[in-house]
Amino acid sequence: MLEPLCDETRLDEAGNLVAVIRAGGDADPASSIRVMAHLDEIAMIVKNVMPDGTLQVLALGGAQPISFGVCPVDILGDRLVCPGVLSYGSMHNSGNSANGRDVLEGAVQWKDVHVVTRQTRAQLESAGVRPGTRVVFSQHWRKPFRVGDCIAAHFLDDRAPLVAVIECARRLVERREQLQQDVWFVLTTMEEESNAGAMYAASWLPGNTTLAVEVGPVLDEYGTRLCADPIINTGDQKGYYSRSVVQGLLAACARAGYDPQAALLVDFASDASAVLSSGIDARAGCIAIPTENTHGFEMVVMDGITACAASLVEYLIRPQAG
C-alpha cells in the first residue's frame, strides 16, 4: 500500500519496511524526519513443551493473562501452524492447587497458563514447535467489531497506527511541494520485544528526528479521553520527549482542527523513546490514537485514525511550533 505513494520502498536487514517521500529541491538529508509505526503485536512464546504435549508459555510484549483470556490460539511452528487452546484450568475447583486458587481469586499469573494442543511431544517436534516458538491469537478471533463511532478488536496496536501512517503518506503526497525535508516511513519489527528494529533503522537512515505513531491509553490518571483528538505523549518510562517536538506536534494538531491531549504516559514506551534514550537520535516525539483497553480488546474512535494522520501531515509540513 505504501509502494505507489512513496519514491522508494524496501525491506532492511532487520525486516523493517522502509519507505521515503522526498522533498523537492536541495533538501538536506540530515533534516529528514522518520515516522515509525510497528508491525509486531503482543503474543506469547513457548517456554517448555511438556511430555503430554501441553505448552508452557510466557508473554511476548507487555501483556498479562487477563489481556488474552481463555481462547483459541495458533502455534507458529517452524514447519506447521498448529491449533491450541490457551487455558487456566477449570473454574470448578476447590482451590487445593496453586493455579486453582489463582483462578478462583481472579489473579491468574503466567505460571498458571498453559496451551492444550492434544498432540504428542513427537508430533509437535515434527511440526517445529519448540521453546521459542511464537503463539498468537487464532485468526478467527481477529475480525474488527463496530461499536457506534468506534472500531474494536485485538491488536489495534499495531493495526490502527499502521493505517494512520498509510493515510498520512497518501495525504502528504498531495502536498509534497510544501515539504522542506525528506520523510522516511519505517514500519518496525520487534517493538513489543526490544525496540531493536527501530534502533537498527535509526542507526542507518538519515535524519535527526524520530516520531512514533502509537495507541495511547484512555485513563483518568493521564486525563485522556476516548475521542478523535490525538494524544501527544510528553514522556514515558524511557524518558521525556524532546520539548521542541512535543510543541510542534501540539501545534500541528491544532492546525489540523483537533484539540490535542497532552499526557505524560508513565507506564508506556515507544520506538521513539527507545531511539532517543539510546542516544541514536537528537530529537523524538510520539503521537497516539486514544484507545480503550490497550493491550486487550482495544477500541478506538474511527475518526481518531484520520485525526492522527492529518495531524502528522501538518507536523511534517511545518515541524516548528510557531
N, C-alpha and C positions, 0 to 999 in steps of 0.2 A: 504493500500500500504506500510505502514511502518512496519507492523507486521512481514512479512517474513525477513526483513532486520535487525531488532533490537532484542536485547536479551530479552526485556520486553516492552510491551505497555499496557497502561491503561488510563482510564479517571479519573481525580481527582475530588474533590468535587465542583470545580468551573466550571467544564465542559471542562477544558483543556485536550487535547490529549497529553500524556506524553510517550516518548519512550527513550530507552537508548541503546547505543552501548558501551560495556565495554572494557577497555583496558586490555591487558594481564598482568600477574604478579601481583605485590602488589601495584597497583595504589592507591594513597591517595585520598579518596573521596572528601576531601577539595579542591583538584586541578581540580575538574570536571568543564567543560565548558557547559553552557546552550545556546542552539541555539533556538531563538524564532521567529516564524512567526505567524501572527494572522489569525484566522478563520473568524472573523466577517467582515462586509463590511459597508460602509456608507449607510444610509437608511433614513426613516422618521418615526416619531412617532405621533400618533393621540393625539392632544391637546383637541379636543372637537368634539362631534357628534351633528350636528345642527338638528333642528326639521325636516327639509326636507330630512335628510339623507346625506347631504353633510358633509365631514370631514375637519376640520381644522388640519393642520399638521405642525410640526417643524422638523428641521434637526436632524438626529441622527448620529453624527460624523461631520467632517469638510466638509460641502457642502453648496453651495449657490444654489438657484433655477436654475441658468444657468447650473449647473452641470447635472441636470436632463432633463430640457426642458419639454414641454407638452408631456405626454407619458402614455402608459398603465401601471398599477400597480397591484400588488397582495396585498390584505389587509389580514394580517395573524391573523384572529380571533381565539379565544380560541377553537372554535368548527368547523369552516369552513373557507376556504380561499375564499375571495370574490374579484371579479374583480372591477376595478375602473379606472378612467382617471384623472391623475394629470393635473390640469387646472389653467390658469392665467386669463381666461376670453377672450372675443373676441377682436381681433385686430381692428375690425370695431367699434370703439368707438370714441366719440368726446372729451374724456379727462375730462368729467364732474364728473366722480367718481375718488376716490383716486387711486384705483388699476388700473383704466383705464389710468390715467396719467403715472403711473409707467410702464405699459405695452408699451405704446406708446414711452416712453423715453428709453426703454430697460434696466430699472433699477428695475426689479422685485425683491421684497423682500418676506420673508416668510409670512408676513401678507397678501400678495396678493394671496397666493397659497391656493388652495382647491382641494379636491378629490371628483369628481362626482361619486356617486355609483348607482343612480337610484333605491335605496331601501329605505324603510321607516326606521325610527329610531327603531321601534319594530323589523323589520326584521334583522337589524344589531345587535341589542342586542341579538336576538336568535342565531346569528352566533358567538357571543362572541366578537364583535367589541366594543371597549370602549376606553376611554382615557388611553394611554399607549400601545395600540396595535401598532405593527410594520407594516409599509407599505414599500414594496420593489418593485424594477423593476420587471415587469412581465417576466415570464420565456422565452417567445419567443423573448425578446429583448437581451438575454444574449449570443447568439451564437458568437464565435470569428470570426473575419474578417481578411483575409490575405491581406497585402499591401506590395508587394515586399518582402524584407527580414524581414518584421515586422509582428506582430500579433496585432490586435486592438480589444478592447472590453471594455465594462463597467466592473469594478471590477477586473482588472488585479492586482490591490491592493484590494484584498489579493491573487488572484489566482496565479500570477507569482511567488511570493516568496514561496508559498507552494510547487509548482513544483520544485523550486530550492532546497528546503530543502529535498524533497524526493530523488532528484538526488544526492545531497550531501551524504545522507545516503547510497545510492547504491554504490557510489564510495568509501566511507570511509570503508565499509565492506571489499572491495578488498585490502585495505591497513591497515587492523586492527593491524597487527603485528608492525606497526610503531607508533601506538597510545601510548602516555605516560600518558593519563588521560581519564577518562570516558567522554562521550559526551551525554548530555541529549537534546533531541529534544522536544520542547514544542510548540504545536500549540494552541495558546491562544484565550480565549474569551474576549470580552469587550474592545478590544484595541481601537476601534474607540470611545468608550464612556468614559472610565476612566482608562484604563490600569489595571483594577482590576484583571483580570485573570493572567497577568504576575506577578504582585506583590504577589498574593497568591502563585503561583508556586515557585517564588524565595524565599519565606519565609520558604518553607519546603524542597525543593530539595537541595542536597549537591552541593557545588561549590562556587567559588568566582568571576567568570567572566560570564557576560551575553552578548550575541551577538544578535542583532535584524537583521532580514533579511527583507528588505523593498523594495518599489519602491522609486526612487528618482527623483525629478523634473528636467526636462531639461529646463533651463532658462539662459539667458545671465547674469543675476545678480549673479548667482552662478558659471558661467563659465563651465557649464556642457553640454555635447553633447549627442545626441541620437545615441548610438553606443553600442557595446558589452562591452566595458571597464566599470567595476563596479565603482560606486560612493562610496567612503569611506567618511562617514559623520564625520566631526570633532567636530560638536556641533549643538545644536538646541535650541528651546525656553525653554527647561528644564535645559540646562546647557551644559558643554563641555564634550565630551567623554574622556575616560582615554587615556593619551598620549601613554602609552606602547601598548595598544590595537590598537589604530589608526596606530602606526608604524608597528605593527605586521601584520595588515590587508593590509597595503600598500605593504609590502614586500611579503606577500603571493600572492597578485595579480600579482606582477612581476614574481614570481616563476612559476605561472600558465601560464605565457606568455601574460599577458594583461598590459595595461598602465592605472593604476588606476587614477580615477578622485577625488582628494581630494576636498571637498566642505564643507563650513560652511552654513548649511541649516537653516537659522534663523526662517523661518515660517514653522516649522516641529516639530514632536515629534515621539517617538517610545516607544515600550515596554522597550527597554534597557535604554533609558534616564529616563524613569519613575522609573525603578528599582534603577538606580544609584542615582537620585536626592532624592529618599526617604530614602536613606541610607541602603537599604536592601542588596546591593551587593558592593563589593570592587572595581570592575572594570567593564567597559561596553564599547561596540563599536557597530557600525552599518554599514552594507554593504548593498548597494541598487542597484537595477536594473534600469538603466536610462529609464525614462518614460516620454513621451509626454502627456500633458493633465491630469496630476494627479488629481484624484477625478472627472474626467469627462469621456469622451470616450477615454480610455487610449491606448497608443501604445508603445510596446517595440520591440526591435530587438530580433528575436528568439534566436540568439547566446548569447544574454545578460543573459538569464536564465542559460545557460550552463556555461558561464563565472563566474557567481555568485557562482554556485555550485562548480566549480573547484577551485576557489579562497578560498572558505570556507574550502574545504578539505585541501588545503595547510596550512591554518592557524591552523586548528585543529591538524594536524600532527606536526607542528612546530610553536607554538604561538609567539615565540620570533622574534623580527625583524632581528636579526643578522643571 
